[in-house]
């Protein structure tokens, strides 16, 4: 069993810098407009030749109500008719992508995100899933990881029954906070009863896994009232929890301008919230997976971390990092072999491009040899909290300490501070460094100093 994380306030204050979340390396900040549809077709051909399994991400951007904290790509509308033109273009994209793949390539993982996927009507969800099944090899034996994000205010028992019937077996539930004053401050009124009803339905219908999202650092939150939210969530016994740090960036995300910055908790209060949350969750039997994520010991993520097979991609922590990730929909990102590519983030541009029977790829990146090497290093550290030099040396035919020689003084400083242990054969993230693993990964990021860190959230 992995050691428990250790809270060290002094280390946190010194290393709590702004930096990437490393759902990819290089990060999306490096994407450029030189990558286009030709590169995507080439990558899809390679995927077909290699017969690699697939992970599909489908972005549904619509929400009926705006949550002020949200930084997702979304369209706020009460008009449910907005979904139909989008679905027509999404189905065109599915068809255009699928014809470059082999119909026998299995879809091991499927995820609907947003926005609010359940903004779609039951008929629209049926139509979309039928189209996916027609063009991709979706598994019919419930062995795949097929998940969908749920807003309990947009779902009921009949919706949950439909989702299970369509093949979904995992749900991720947005909750954020249960305190009514906090909910009013961020325009997301959602009762515990609504949330519990969706979870009860998921359990009755034998969904395999339930995830709940929480956010600390929202307006009007205090360590005391957030601890009460965490206590109620523990009673719901989700299999996984994501506890995100709210990054207030109103200059980048317009809805956040509706938040009264005077009502935000202080940095010291945010740290206390995180510390209490960790203590509560660890005390309730959850494992700290890393990067805001917790899971019960029998969850696949916890088991994969124990076995050093955990991976990370644009889906977050995953056991399907070996799959080629195909992103479908506005702003969706694909990772196919060494290619990253992203669709246009503008809904009209996305729809108009597909209306002319062209893919909406707008930017991306093709990894070079150094990118692949550093990606492997960061992946090992952020997923398994350790790295064997020999594994990297064998995979990339390098001398690890020689290749990264200029970084050694920084790593030695981190070792002196107790974040890591720097041995002759390996780097180990120590319990006091696990909350700060992003800071360790940042040492290996060759691009970081080229960009303003204001683009990123703080580590904690």
N, C-alpha and C positions, 0 to 999 in steps of 0.2 A: 504494500500500500504506500502511496506517495505521502511524504511528510506533510503535516498541516502547514499552511502558510503562517508566517509570523509577522505581526504588525510592528513596524518600526517607524514612528512618527518623524524622527530626524531624517532617516533615509528618504521617506516619502517626500518631505518638503524639499530635499535637495535634488531629487531625481524626477519629480513630477513635472515633466516638460511637455510641451505640445509636440505631437508626432503622429505618424500613420497608425492605423489599426491593423495593417498588413493582412487584409483579406486577399491581397496579391502583392507580389514583388516582381518587377517594379509596380508602384502604386498607380492608380488611375490618374494622378496628377501628371504622370509622364506620357499619357496618351497624346497622340498627335494626329492631324488630319491627313498625313501621308498614307495611313493605312485605310484601305477601302474594300470594296466587295471582291475584287480580284484576290486579295490576300485571304479573305474569308473562304472563297471557293477552293483555293489551294489547300487551306487547312482542313476543310471538310473532306476533300479527296484523300488527304493523308489519313484522316480518322477512319474513312471507309476502308482504305487498304489495310490499316492496322487492326480493323474490327474492334476498336475500343468501345466499351460500354458508354452510355450517355447519362448525363444529368440535365434535365430540362428546368429552366426557370421561366415562368410566365408572369409578365407584369401587367396588372390591372390597375390603371392609375386613378380610378374614380373614387371619390368619397362624397357622401351626402353632407357631411359637416366638417368644418375645419378645426383641427387641434392646433393650438397656437405654437406648441413646442416642435411640431413636426418639420423635419428637413427632407422628407421623401419627395420623389417626383410624383406629383398628384394633380388632379383636376377636381375642384370642388364644385359640385352641381347637384341640384335636386331633380334635374331632368334625367330620368332613367333611360330616355331615348338616346342619350349621347353614347351609350355603350354599343349600339348596333353598328354604326359605321366603323367604330374602332375594331369590333370583332371581325368585320368583313376583311379589314386590312391585316389583322392578326392572322386570320386563316390563310390569307395569301402568303404571308411570310412563312407560316408553317409549311405550306406546300413547296415554296421556293427553296427552303433550307433542306427539307426532307429528301428532295429528289437528288441531292448530292451525297446522300448517305446510303448505307446499305440497310434494307428493311429488316435484316436480321440483327442489327445492333440493338442490344437490349437497353431499355431505359430503366436503370437501377434506381434513379432518384428523380422526383418531380416535385416542384415547389411553386405554388401560386402566391405571389406577393403583391404589394401595392403601396399606396392606395388601400382599397377595401375590396378584395376579391368577391366577397358576398354582396357587393353592390349589384352584381349581375343577377338577373332573375333565374329561377330554376330552369326554365327552358333554355336560357342563354348558357348556363353552366353545362347543361346536357349537350348542347350543340357544340360547345368548345371542346369538351372532353371527347365527344365522338369524332371530331375532326383530328384531334391529337392521336387517337387510337387508329384512325384510318391511315395516318402518314408516318407514325412512329410505332416501334415495337414495345408498347406498354405491357407490363406483366399483369397477368390475370389471376395469379395465385396468391395475391396479397403479400408477396415476399419483398416487393420494392418499398422504398421509403418515399411515400407520396404524401406531402404535407401541404397545408394551406393556412394562411393567416386569417384569423377570425376576429371581427369586432362583435362582441356579444350583443351590442345594440342592433346589429344587422343580421342576427342569426337566431333561429329558434329550433325546436326539436325536429320539425319537418326539414329544415335546412340541413341540420346535422345528419339526418337520415339520408337525405339526397347525397351529401358528400361521401358518406360511407358507401352508398350504393355505387357511386361513380369511381370508387377505388381509392379514395383518400384514407390513410390510416394514421396520420399525424396531424395535430392541430397546434398552432401557435396563437396564443390569446393575448391581445393588447390589453393591459390593465393600467399600468403606470402608477396609479396611487388611488387609494380608496377614500381619502379624506375629502368630504364635500367642498371645503373651502379651497383646497388645491385644485379639485376638479373644475370648480367655477373659474378659477384664475387661468386655466389653460383651455377652457371651453370643451371639456370632455366629461359630461355627467354620465356616470356608469355605476350602477349599484352592485354591491356584493352579490345580491340575489340574482341579477342578470348573469353575472360571471359564473356563479355556482350552477345555474341552470344549464349553461352550455357545457360545463365540465361534467355534470351528471349525465347529460345526453351522450357525450363522447365516451364516457366509461360504459354506459349501458350498451352502446352500439359497438363496443369493443375496438375503439381506436387504440392503436398501440402505444402512443406517446402523446403527452400533453406538455406544452411549454407555456410559461407565462412570462411576459415582459413587464419589467418595472423600470422606473426612471427616478433617480435621486438628483436633487439640485433644482427642482421645480419651484415656482413661486409659492410662498406660504407654507412650504414644507419645513418641519423642524425635526430634529433627531427623534423626538418623542412620538410625533404623529406618524412619521415614516416607519418607526419600529412597530407601531400598531398594525400598519398595512402589511408589513412582512409577517407578522404573527398570524394574521388572518390568511395570508397566502400559504403559509406552511400548513395550516389546517386543511387547505384544499389539496395538498400533496401532489403538486405537479411533478412530472418526471424530470423536467429541466426548468431552470430559471435563467433569464437574462436580466441583469441589473445594470442598466446603462447610466452613465454620467451625462446629465444634461449639459450640452455645450450651447451657451447663449451667444449666437452669432447673428444678431438682427440685421447687420449690414449685408449678409449673404442670403438669409432666409426671411422673406418679407413677413410671414405670419408671426414670427417671433417679435416683431415690433409691437404687437398687441399685448405683450407681456410687460408688466410694470417691473422694471429692473430693481426698483427699491424693495420689492417683495421677495427677491431671490435670496436664498440662504447664503451666509458667508462661507468662504473657503473652509474655515475651521468647522462650521456646522456640517458641510458636505463630507468632510473627512470623518466626522463623528458618525454620520449616517452610514457611510460605507463600512466603518469598523464595526458598528453595531449589527449591520446586516450580515456581515461575514460571520460574526460570532453566533447570531441567531441561526443561520443556515447550517453552519458546521455543527452546531449543537443539535440540530434536527436531523443530522445524518447525511447532509448533502456534501458532495465533493466539489472543491474548487477546480474547475477545468482550466480556467485562464480567461483573461480578457472579458471580464464581467459575467462569465458563464459558470453555472453550477448544475450538477446533475446527481441523481441518486446513484448509489454504488453499483446497482444492477443495470443502469442505463448503458446503451451502446457506446456513448462518448466516454464514460468513465472506464469501461472495460478496454476500449481502444487505447486510452491513455496509459492504462496499466501495462498494456502489451506493446506500447511504443509504436502503434499503427495509426494514431490520430493524425488527421490532416486538416488543412485550412484553405478555404477558397472564398469566392464571392458569396457563397451560401453560409459562410461562417465556419465554425468547427464542424467537421464532417468525417464520416467513415467512407466517403465516396470520392476522395480526391484523385483517385486513379481514373475517374470518368472524364470524358470531354464534356464541358459545361456549355450548353447551348442556351443563350438568352433570347427570349422572344418577347416582343412588345416594346413600347416606347422606353427609351433610356436603358434597356436591358443590356447586360454585359455578358459576352461569351469568353470562355478560356478553352481553346482547342489546341492541344499540344503547346507550342511556344508562342501562339498568337493570342493576344487579348484584343477584342474589338467591342465597340459599344454602338448601339443604335442612337439615332438622334433623340435628344431629350425634349424636343419641341413636338407636341402632339400633332399639330397641323402638318409640319414638315414630314413627320413619320408617316402619316396617312397619305399625304400627297405623293411621296416617293413610291410607296407601295402601290398606289393607284396606277402608276405608270409601269407596274410590274418590275420594279427594281427594289433591291434590298435597301434598308434605311441605315446601313453602316455609315457612321460619321467620323469615327476616330478610333485609334487603337495603338498597338505596339507589338512589334515582333522581338522577342527576347534574344539577346546575344549570349555568347558563352559565359561572360561575367555575370549577366543577369541570372542565368540558370544556376550558377554556382551559389550566388548570394541568396537566391530564392530557397535553395535547399538548406542552407545554413539557418536562415530565419525561420523556415518551416519547422525544423528540428527544435529550435529553441522555444518557439511560441507554443508548440503542441506538446512536446515531451519534457521541457525544462532541462534538457541535456543534449549534448552533441559529442559524438565520438569523432575525433579528427580522422581516424582511419576510414570511416564510412565515406566522408567527403573526399579524402585523398584517393580512394579506390574508384569512386564514381566519376571523378573529374581529372584524375591523373595530375595532381598537384601535391606540393608540400604545404600543408595547411598553415603552419606558423610562418613559413617563408612568404606565402601568398598574401597573408594578412599581417605581415610584420609591422607595418606602419600603425596598425590599430592596437598593437600590443600594450603600449603605455596606458591607453584608455581602459582596456580590459583589466590590466593590473591594478589601476585605481579602483575599479569596481570590485575587484577581489579584496582589496584592502578594506573597502567600505562594507564588505559582507553581503553584497548582492549576488556574487558568483564565486565559485571555486574554480580556479584555473590550474588544472593538473597537466602533467606531461602528455596525457592521452585524451583529455576531454575537457569540456566546459560544462559545469553543472550550475543551474540556477538554484540558489539556496532559498530556504523558506522565506527569508526576509526580502528576497528579490523577486518572488513570483508575481506579486502585484505590479511590479515595475518591469516586467519582462519586455514590454515595448521599448523601454529605454535601452535595454541590452541589445535588442534587435537593431535599434537605430544606429548603433556603432557600425554595423555592417552595411548600412544603406549608403550606396555610392552617390545617390541623387539628392540626399536630404538638404545639404547646404545650398543647393541651387534654388531652393524655394523658401518663401516666407513661411515660418511655422504657424502663422495665423490661419493658414488653410486647414490646420488639423486641430482636433480636440486635445486636451491635456490627457496624460497617461491615466490620471485618477481624477 
